[in-house]
Amino acid sequence: MSRLKPFEIVKALDKYIIGQKKAKRSVAIALRNRWRRQQVPEELRDEIAPKNIILIGPTGVGKTEIARRLSRMADSPFIKVEASKFTEVGYVGRDVESMVRDLLELTVNMLKSKEQEAVKEKAYQNAEEKMLDLLLPKSGETSEHKTDDSKETAFEVVPKAGGELYSTRKKLRTMLRDGKLDNRYVDLDVSERAMPVVEIFSNVGMEEMGVNFKDMLGSLLPKGTKRQKIKVPEAMETLAREEAQNLVDVDKIVKQAIEKVEQSGIIFLDEIDKIVGKKSGHGPDVSREGVQRDLLPIVEGSTVMTKYGAVMTYHILFIASGAFHTVKPSDLIPELQGRFPIRVELDPLYRKEFVRILTEPKNALILQYIAMLRTERVEVVFEDDAIEEIASIAEEVNNLTENIGARRLHTLMECLLEDILFNAPDIEEKRIVIGREYVGKKLKDIKDDEDLSRYIL
């Protein structure tokens, strides 16, 4: 983070997201403030709270993508949740604290994978030694490893002590590394734990009880092993995986994960406008306001109990988003409004932006389709006027029906290239040029028939 200045964060976001300068500036400042907070004196550090953000704009303008790219850039734990999935305690739905638990679970798994990757070489060396122990019998014993479809004996060695044992092991190691034993089978004890099927019927807010109950049962039940006859390469993978798990310090990973979530976690609350009531005081709106009141302590800062331990949410950055078509941000309960001091309105997308979205980003839609069709040795070329026509039709259909922003481009591109994608393996003409006329012909029905357009996403 010390190398990521706000303007560099915006520049990096520009590679994937077109426009939305105000939103990019706001999130860049919020991200940089996290690094600044870590540099201030410790007695002041805990007093600096993150400035949570509400992104206001219609669907498909880049709200989620901004938050996701931001988390990747800072290597921060990130989770996206729909606020409409939560309901207040007493109604059917998920507990609001579950988003913190899910974020921690994701972070633990992410760090565990990284640690296992770091010890991969050592794990493979240990697995190789174990495999040689399986292949090479102890002194004075005979071991036979037979293939399934043949009575051919792979090894029948009765090594003696000293140099002969070392020499045989060395030969086997060379054969193993050269792949000469890949068709041989070994008997391997694979650990397994029989887990009884237990359904947990718990009230909302007690989801964690179900998880902990399963963990408790798992630790009480004996760990069994099952002997399987598998090929050497598969056995090596199994042994290497077990060794990697043994080499990783789980307690250390959990501690790191909790600290990472607390200090740099990002929770993206989508559809926050769906939990805004209309001040009727009864019916579903009561539940919506209840969700806001349940969210308040999490956003404000509280301690959430998880199966890994307590997680404090005081410095997690919350980025909320919503279209706010029928309600306003000011319709949120005042306490929650105060916890989202930064509000940014995102710009709607028009033809000019659609042209740029199709061509400029690193993961531009047209580049994706060109790359996919190259796997079939089909070269597709889009002329400039064709791209202009696609953007123009996307704008027109968005105006006629529900405006879903850049997501409209995905549907149009699929309709446009449907025949080519279907016939690609058998197409004789390996170079296809797509111009304005072809686009107009393929997308004519969507553009002209307003009634049809209402059913096209």
Sequence and secondary structure as in RCSB ss.txt:
>XXXX:A:sequence
MSRLKPFEIVKALDKYIIGQKKAKRSVAIALRNRWRRQQVPEELRDEIAPKNIILIGPTGVGKTEIARRLSRMAD
SPFIKVEASKFTEVGYVGRDVESMVRDLLELTVNMLKSKEQEAVKEKAYQNAEEKMLDLLLPKSGETSEHKTDDS
KETAFEVVPKAGGELYSTRKKLRTMLRDGKLDNRYVDLDVSERAMPVVEIFSNVGMEEMGVNFKDMLGSLLPKGT
KRQKIKVPEAMETLAREEAQNLVDVDKIVKQAIEKVEQSGIIFLDEIDKIVGKKSGHGPDVSREGVQRDLLPIVE
GSTVMTKYGAVMTYHILFIASGAFHTVKPSDLIPELQGRFPIRVELDPLYRKEFVRILTEPKNALILQYIAMLRT
ERVEVVFEDDAIEEIASIAEEVNNLTENIGARRLHTLMECLLEDILFNAPDIEEKRIVIGREYVGKKLKDIKDDE
DLSRYIL
>XXXX:A:secstr
 TT  HHHHHHHHHTT  S HHHHHHHHHHHHHHHHHHHS HHHHTT     EEEE  TTSSHHHHHHHHHHHHT
  EEEEEGGGB  TTSSSB TTHHHHHHHHHHHHHHHHHHHHHTHHHHHHHHHHHHHHHHS  TT     B SS 
  BS      TTHHHHHHHHHHHHHHHTTTTTT EEEEEEEE           TT HHHHHHHHHHHHHHS  EE
EEEEEEHHHHHHHHHHHHHHHHS HHHHHHHHHHHHHHH EEEEETGGGG   S  STHHHHHHHHHHHHHHHHH
  EEEETTEEEE TT EEEEEE  SSS GGGS HHHHHT  EEEE     HHHHHHHHHSSTT HHHHHHHHHHT
TT EEEE HHHHHHHHHHHHHHHHHS   TTHHHHHHHHHHHHHHHHHGGG S  EEEE HHHHHHHTHHHHH H
HHHTT  
